[in-house]
Amino acid sequence: MSLNLKIVSPEKIEFDGKVESVFVPGTLGEFEILTGHAPIISSLEKGKVEYITSEGRVQLMILGGFVEVKKDNVSLCVEI
């Protein structure tokens, strides 16, 4: 199974596709999102977003934002 990840910044859609997992810099610490994760909305702080696609591991540095997880759909609204 996989997650649908969409990363949006004010400038453009940074990524939209299937991933195996997502690491995000939550305000209370970094956490990982896997298939079947409970629904959540969390603020993000400056740090590294990391996600694993079929082609490998991708890292993206952000200044902050929000993440929403709902039914294996992960939406990130971030400032880069």
KERO-859357 format. One record per residue (C-alpha): residue number from 0; residue in three letters; chain; x, y, z. Coordinates in pm, 1 decimal. Layout:
<rs>
R   mifi   kolmar   nudo         c1         c2         c3
R    NUM      ALA      A          X          Y          Z
...
</rs>
This chain:
<rs>
R   mifi   kolmar   nudo         c1         c2         c3
R      0      MET      A        0.0        0.0        0.0
R      1      SER      A      106.1      359.9      -44.5
R      2      LEU      A       25.0      714.7       55.6
R      3      ASN      A      -86.2      993.9     -175.2
R      4      LEU      A      134.8     1295.3      -98.8
R      5      LYS      A       75.1     1650.1     -218.3
R      6      ILE      A      320.3     1925.4     -121.9
R      7      VAL      A      211.8     2280.2     -204.6
R      8      SER      A      410.8     2601.8     -157.5
R      9      PRO      A      294.9     2956.8     -236.8
R     10      GLU      A      488.7     2935.4     -565.6
R     11      LYS      A      381.5     2595.7     -702.1
R     12      ILE      A      293.2     2232.3     -640.9
R     13      GLU      A      625.8     2089.3     -526.6
R     14      PHE      A      521.1     1722.5     -543.7
R     15      ASP      A      206.4     1522.1     -614.1
R     16      GLY      A      232.1     1145.2     -619.9
R     17      LYS      A      255.9      813.5     -437.6
R     18      VAL      A      506.1      758.9     -155.9
R     19      GLU      A      586.8      488.0       96.9
R     20      SER      A      636.3      719.1      395.0
R     21      VAL      A      678.8     1084.8      492.8
R     22      PHE      A      891.3     1238.4      771.9
R     23      VAL      A      791.4     1590.1      879.3
R     24      PRO      A      930.9     1840.3     1133.9
R     25      GLY      A      630.1     1879.5     1364.2
R     26      THR      A      620.6     2159.9     1619.3
R     27      LEU      A      660.2     1903.9     1901.3
R     28      GLY      A      920.3     1700.0     1713.4
R     29      GLU      A      974.4     1508.2     1392.7
R     30      PHE      A      730.0     1229.1     1313.3
R     31      GLU      A      673.6      971.4     1041.3
R     32      ILE      A      351.9      914.2      848.4
R     33      LEU      A      288.2      563.2      715.3
R     34      THR      A       -6.8      394.2      544.9
R     35      GLY      A     -301.3      372.9      785.2
R     36      HIS      A     -190.9      673.1      995.7
R     37      ALA      A     -463.7      822.4     1213.0
R     38      PRO      A     -618.5     1148.0     1086.3
R     39      ILE      A     -417.4     1447.9     1207.5
R     40      ILE      A     -357.9     1816.0     1143.6
R     41      SER      A      -28.8     1953.4     1271.4
R     42      SER      A      179.8     2265.3     1233.9
R     43      LEU      A      532.9     2226.7     1098.1
R     44      GLU      A      844.6     2417.8     1188.5
R     45      LYS      A     1166.3     2489.3     1002.1
R     46      GLY      A     1335.8     2166.4      907.2
R     47      LYS      A     1353.0     1877.6      664.9
R     48      VAL      A     1060.4     1700.2      498.2
R     49      GLU      A     1169.5     1360.6      371.2
R     50      TYR      A      964.6     1118.6      164.7
R     51      ILE      A     1033.1      786.7       -3.8
R     52      THR      A      913.9      729.6     -359.6
R     53      SER      A      963.3      427.9     -585.7
R     54      GLU      A     1269.4      610.9     -721.8
R     55      GLY      A     1429.0      676.4     -384.1
R     56      ARG      A     1449.0      916.1      -92.5
R     57      VAL      A     1376.8     1287.5     -146.0
R     58      GLN      A     1454.5     1570.8       98.0
R     59      LEU      A     1302.4     1918.0      100.8
R     60      MET      A     1398.9     2196.3      342.4
R     61      ILE      A     1103.2     2405.4      463.4
R     62      LEU      A     1059.2     2718.4      675.5
R     63      GLY      A      726.9     2601.3      823.4
R     64      GLY      A      373.1     2507.2      733.4
R     65      PHE      A       98.1     2255.8      805.4
R     66      VAL      A       31.5     1887.3      741.1
R     67      GLU      A     -304.9     1712.1      717.7
R     68      VAL      A     -345.5     1334.0      705.1
R     69      LYS      A     -679.6     1179.9      610.2
R     70      LYS      A     -736.0      825.4      474.4
R     71      ASP      A     -383.7      775.1      335.9
R     72      ASN      A     -387.5     1122.3      176.9
R     73      VAL      A     -113.8     1351.8      308.4
R     74      SER      A     -132.2     1723.5      227.5
R     75      LEU      A      151.5     1959.9      312.6
R     76      CYS      A      120.1     2336.1      278.1
R     77      VAL      A      472.5     2466.9      325.8
R     78      GLU      A      692.1     2773.1      291.4
R     79      ILE      A     1024.3     2705.0      124.4
</rs>
